[in-house]
C-alpha cells in the first residue's frame, strides 16, 4: 500500500491517466444498464408463494391484473362508451396484454327462447343517451360485472387487463406500455390507471427521476458544505471525486455484468456516496493538519498516507465485510447490493490510496495552512473538537447518563417500529398514483390481490362439490374486513344456472350433486303426433356443469374461462381483491385465509399467492435477512477489527458505536412513526458502513495517541484534532447533503434522506461521544481484564491470526519520528570527544539540514574548530531510490571530492556517534515492539524496541537491536541502548537536555558512550533554528567550498 | 617587520589570522645525505560578506640548513591572493588562485591550470600546486556549475629544474578554459575545454655553435595546446567509480616535430573502495595514446629531462592508494603511481600523528624510481624522507 501511495505521489500523472482510462471503461458499461424493478424476481424459487406464482403462469395465460378506472360526466353517454370501446381495443392491441375485460366486452349470460347465450355486454354502440342509459342499467344488473367493470354506485367503470403470464419484459415495463396506450386513447374520460404493476411503473419512474434530481442536489450541497468546512478546493474535489468515480465504476460494472437496476439497488449510489466520502475527508483533513508543519507538499502527502493507509484499508475491509454479510439475506438483489457496495468500497479504497495522494501531490500547498495562527493553534474546528473532548472527559459521568438516557428512549422508540410494505403509504394522497389507486379501491373491489388456487384432478371442476368449496371460500373471503371482492368462475356458473332455469332466482346457485330437472319429453299422441310432455328427471350435478361448460365451448367463449380455470378442468383460481396494501391489513387477511384453508382444505389442494402474499413474503425475507445480516456484520466487524488492532477490547470499541447508531436509528424511526421497509433496512446497513469508518479512524488515532502520551485527556485531544474534525466534517457534509431528500414527494425517498442524515449524525455521535466516554472511563486494569476475557471469548477465531504483527507499534514509532521530524535545521554543534583516559578533544562545526524535494535529507557541515580542520566540509544530498551523494571538501586538498559512505554505522566526526545515530532511524528497517512503561529522570516514558529487519540493516547501521526510552508526552528519546551485530550491548545514549525549538522537541545535549572502550562523545547544539527557511543552495558544492 | 605589522593590522580590523607554523627536516634517500632543515609560517587572512570575500595567504619559508645568506634563505611567497564577488547565481574571483579540475586521484588529465607537481609533493597544497593569477567566473545552477577561467599572462605552473622560457607576457598568450559540471542520476559529470599553455613543458636542446666547443643548452618552454576532456564519478554503496580523460591537441599535427609534444590522449579510470570509515583503497589504471607518432632517433635528449616525444604509441599506468585512520589520532597513507611501459614509479608513504588538536607530527618518504629519462626515473635522486611538526592556529 505504501508503494502505491508513494508512487502516486512521485508519479501522479500516470496514476491519473490510468484512473481516467479505467473510468472510461466502466462508463462504457453504463450504456448496457438495464432496469428491473420487479422485486418478485429476487425471491428464492423454493419459497411456496413464489413457486405457485411462477406456476400460475403455466396454468393460466394471464397473471397480473391492471385496473384502468374510468370516470367523468360523459362516461355513460354514447361518446363516452365509444371512448371506452376504443380504449378497450387499444389495450387489447398491446402485445403484453392477454385479456381485457371492460364494460363493452365483458361476457354476460342471457336467457333466450332457445335457452341461453353468452355475449359481450355491449353488442352495439349505443346511438342515443337512452340506449346508453339502458346499457348502464343492464350492466348494473349483472352480478358478475358489478364491482368489477362497473362500480356499485354506477358512477365509474373499469377496464381490467390481464398481463400475459409469459412476458418478455418486466411487469412494470409491461404496465408502462399499457399506460402509454391508455394515455394515447383516453380522450375526454377521466382515467385512473392502477394495480400493483402500474404502481411500480409510475413510482419507479417518479422515484428514479426524483432520486436522481435530489441526489444531484445532495452532491451539490455536499460540495458547498465541504468547501465551507475545508475552505479549499481539494477538500471538495477529492472526497467527492472518490465517490463519484466509485459510483461510476460500480454502476459501469453492473452494465458490463448485465446486472439490472432492481428496487434494492436504487439506493446503491446514495450508499456509496455516504460511505465513500469518509476516507477522502480523513486524508484531506490529515494532510491539512500535517502540511502546517511540513511545508514540502510531497513529503506531507507521503507522511499523511503513511499514517492513514492502514485505517483506510481497515475501514474498507470492514465495510466490505459488512456488506458481504448481506449474503445471509437470501434475496438475490440484496446479495447483489452487498457485493456491489463491497466493490464500490474497494474502488473508494483504491482511489483514496492513489487518486487522492496523486492530486494532493500536484496541487500547491493551501495558503491557509501556512497562516501563523493556524500553525500555532490549529484550525477552528480542531479547537472546537479539543474542547468537546475535554468536556467529555470532565463530565464523563453526565455524558454516560445522557447516552444511557438516549439508549432508553431509543429502546422505547424501537418497540414502536412497524414493518410496512405498502407503496401507498409512501405516497402523498394528492399523488396521481395514490389518486388512481384510491379511485379504484373506492369504486371497485380493490387494487391489491391474492390468488388462491384450488387444484384437483382433471375434470374435478365439473364436480359441484369442488366448486362449492370454491364458493364457500369466496363467501368467507368476502366476509373478511378489508376484502373488496373476489373473482372466480363461480358467479358465471351460478348465473348460467339461473338463466337456464328461466331466471328463477332460486337457481342462482351452483348445481347440487343431483338436480331434479323439469323438462319435456317428446311422445307420440294418440294421433301419432309428437308432443312435448313435461317430465321430472334426476340429473347429476356434474352432468349439469358439463353442459354449462359445453355451452361456453359451443358459443366460442372459452376465453372467458381461461383466467379462472385450467383447460383440463383440474384447477381454478380465485382472486381476492384487497382494499388496502398495508402490511397489517394484508397480514390479517392472509392469516384468516390461511386459517380457512387449514380448516377446509381437506380433500382439495389449496394454495395462496398473489401480490399481497408475495409482498408479505418479500418483506419477511428482507426484514429477517437484513436483521441477520446486521448481526453478522457487527460480529464480522468485531472479529476483523479485533484482529487488526490485536485487541478484542478495541474491536468491541469499534462495534459499540455502530450498535448504538443502529439502535438510535430504530428509536427515532419508532418515535417518528417511520415504517421498517426495504429502504429503511438498507439505511441500517449503511449505518454499519459509515459507522465503522468513523469508529476505526477514531480508535486507531486514539490508540496511537494514548500509547504516545499515556494520558487520556491528551490522547483524546490529539484524536479529536485530527480524526474528530474529519468525522465532524464528514457528518456535516453527508448529513447536510442528503437533507434535500426531505423535499421529495415520495415518502420513501424523504424518509431515506432523513434517515441517512440521522444515521450520519448517530454514527458521528457514537464515535465522538460514546467512544471518548468509554475511553475516559476504562481503567487500564479493567481494560486489561476485559481484553483477557474477550481473548478467551474470541480465542477460536483469533487463533487464526498467526504471527506477531506490530503494525500499530510501528505506527507509534512513526508518530515519534513525526513528532521529532523537522524540515530544516541550522545550528552550531560542539562535539567533545573524551577517551578512556579522560582526555578530551573539541570539534565545533556549523551544520544545516533540510528535507529535499525527494523527501530525503540534505546535510552540510563545515568545521570551525580545531584550527587544523577549519574549513573542512561534508555535504550529503539524500536520494530516495539511490545512494546518497556525499562530498567532502578539505582545504588542504583544494577541491571537492565525491566520497562514498561505509554505511550508516560509520563514526560521525570520529565520535562515538554514527551517522545512524545523528539521523532518524528508518521506520521500515526495524521491527518495532512497544515495551513497558518506565521513567527516565522522573519523566514517564514508553520503551520501544527495534530489531533489525534484515541482515543488511545490521550491516549498514552496525546494530542488531535498539531500545529507545521515549518521553511519553513529548515523544522525544531520552535514552537509547544499542546492541552490536552480535547482539551484545554496544553503546548507550543519554539525553540531558531537550528544548522546544520551532515546535519540535530537540535534544540539544546528549552523550553517547561506548560500553567496551568507555569513550564518550558529548554533542551540544546551540544557535539552533528549526523549521526555518534554509535555501537549497546551501547544499551545493559551492557552499561546501565557500561556507554557508 | 612586515609580518607583525600585518598581524596587528588584521587584529585591528577584527580579523583572526589563521595559518600554521611548522618545522621540517628532510634527507635524500638515494642521493648523498644532505639534511634539509626548514621552517614555515603561513598567514592566512580572509573575510567574507554576503556579496564579497577576499583572501590573502602567504608563506614565509626559511631554509635553516646552511643559515648562510639570509636574503636567499628566507622566501616570502603568496599562496593565494584573491578577491571575489558573490552573486546568487555566480562568483567572480580575481587574483592569484587555485583552479582544480578533474576527479580522479593523483593523475588528472583535465587539471590543466594547477596540475600536480610530484617533485614537490608534501602535505601542503602550495608545495605541489602553483596558483596562477587568473580571473574566474563560476555560474551555479543547482548541483551544476559552469567554470570559466582566464589566465591572462603565461606563467609557470609547476616548478621545473632549469630556466623556464615563457611566451611573451601578452594577453594574446593567455590561457582560457571552461568546465561544466552537473549531476545526473547520481553521476557527477564534467566536460572541459582549454586553450593555452601546455602544462607539460617542452624541453628543447639547443646547440650554441658560437662557443667552442659548441654547447648544448636546454630550453624549457611551454607550447600552446587545446585540451578537450571530461570526467565522471558515481558512487555505488561503498564503491566509488571514477573516470577522467582528456585529449591534447598540439600544433604538431603531423607528429614529426621532435620539439613539440605530439597530439595525445590520457585517460584514467578506477575505483575507490571504502570498506569502513577508517580504511579505503583506490586503484586506477591510466592509458595514454600518442597520435601521429613519428619516431626520431636523431634527437638528442639529456637523460634528466622529459622527452616530449614518448617512446611508444600506447602507455599504461597504475595508481594505487591506501589510507587508514585510527581513532582520528594516527593515519597512514600509501600512494603509488606507476608507468608500466617505462617501469617508473612515484611512491609516497605518509604517517601522521595528531598529538592534539592543532598539533600534528608527520613523517614519510617520497620515492621516485625508474629508468633514466622516464617520467619519474629522472627524479630518482630527489627521493626524500622527511618529518614535520606542525602547529595550526
Interface residues (C-beta under 8 A of the other chain):
Chain A: X833 X841 X842 X865 X866 X867 X868 X869 X870 X877 X879 X882 X883 X885 X886 X891 X892 X893 X894 X895 X897 X898 X899 X900 X901 X902 X903 X906 X907 X910 X1032 X1033 X1036 X1037 X1038 X1042 X1043
Chain B: X18 X20 X48 X53 X86 X88 X91 X98 X100 X103 X114 X123 X124 X125 X129 X138 X140 X142 X143 X145 X181 X183 X185 X186 X188 X233 X235 X236 X237 X238 X239 X240 X242 X272 X274 X275 X276 X277 X327 X328 X356 X357 X358 X360 X390 X392 X393
